[in-house]
Amino acid sequence: MNIEKILCPKVGKLIKTKDSVTATILDAGLDPLDLSFQFDESVFIDTTNYEFIHLSLENLYEMINLLEQSERHFTKKFKTK
């Protein structure tokens, strides 16, 4: 079993609610990072509880993948209105 899934069951999954699009990833030190997405092709990383974060190449690819998923979600959402 994947250690990341044990530490954080929803790690790497885009969570869509009426008011937000978020995700959680674990950095290279296995610290959970909360991510927020807006319809501007960017990601906000909440680092409030950390002095530093340690991102691997895999973390960066994961964020890009989540960002692309969020943009597809927003495009569909705003196209129908």
N, C-alpha and C positions, 0 to 999 in steps of 0.2 A: 504494500500500500504506500502511496505517496505521502511523505511527511508533511508536505504543505497542506494537503487535504485534511490530515488529522488536526493540524494546528488551526486551520481556518477552512471549514467545509465549503464556503462559497468563494474561495480564492479564485481569481481569474474569471469570474462570471459577471457579466453586465447585469446590473439590477436596475430595472426600469419601473418607476412609479409615475403617478400623475404629475408630480412636481420636480422629479429629479432623475438623473441617470448617473449611477455610481458603480464603483467596483472596489474590490480590495485585492491587493497583491502582497506578496511577501518579498521584501528586499533580500539581497544576498546574505544578510545577517539573520534572516527569518523574522524580521520585524514587520508587522502588518502596516501597510500604507493605504490609507483611504484616498480614493481618486474620485473626482467629480468632473463631469463632462457637460459642456454647453455646446450650442450650435455654432461654434467658431473655430473648429478644428484645433482645439487645444485641450489640455488636461490640467486640472488643478490638483496638486499633491499636498495633502494636509500633513505638514511636518510639525504641528503644534507641540507634540510630546517628545520630539527628538532634537538632539544637538546636531546630528548629521544622519544622512541616509546613505546606504551602500547599494548602488544599483549595478547589476551585472548586464551583460549584453542580452541575456535571456529576459531580464526585467524590462529592458527598453523595447525589445520586440513584442513582449506581452502588452506593454502600454500602447504601442502602435496598433496592435491588433484590436484592443479594446476601443481605442479612439476611432478606428475605422468602423467598428460595429456601431458605436454611438452615432457616428455621422450618418450611417445608413438608417438608423432608427429615426433620427431627427428629420432626415430628408423625407421619409415616408410619412411621418407625423405631420409635417408642415405642408406637404403636397396635398393632403386630403382636406385641408381647411381653406 
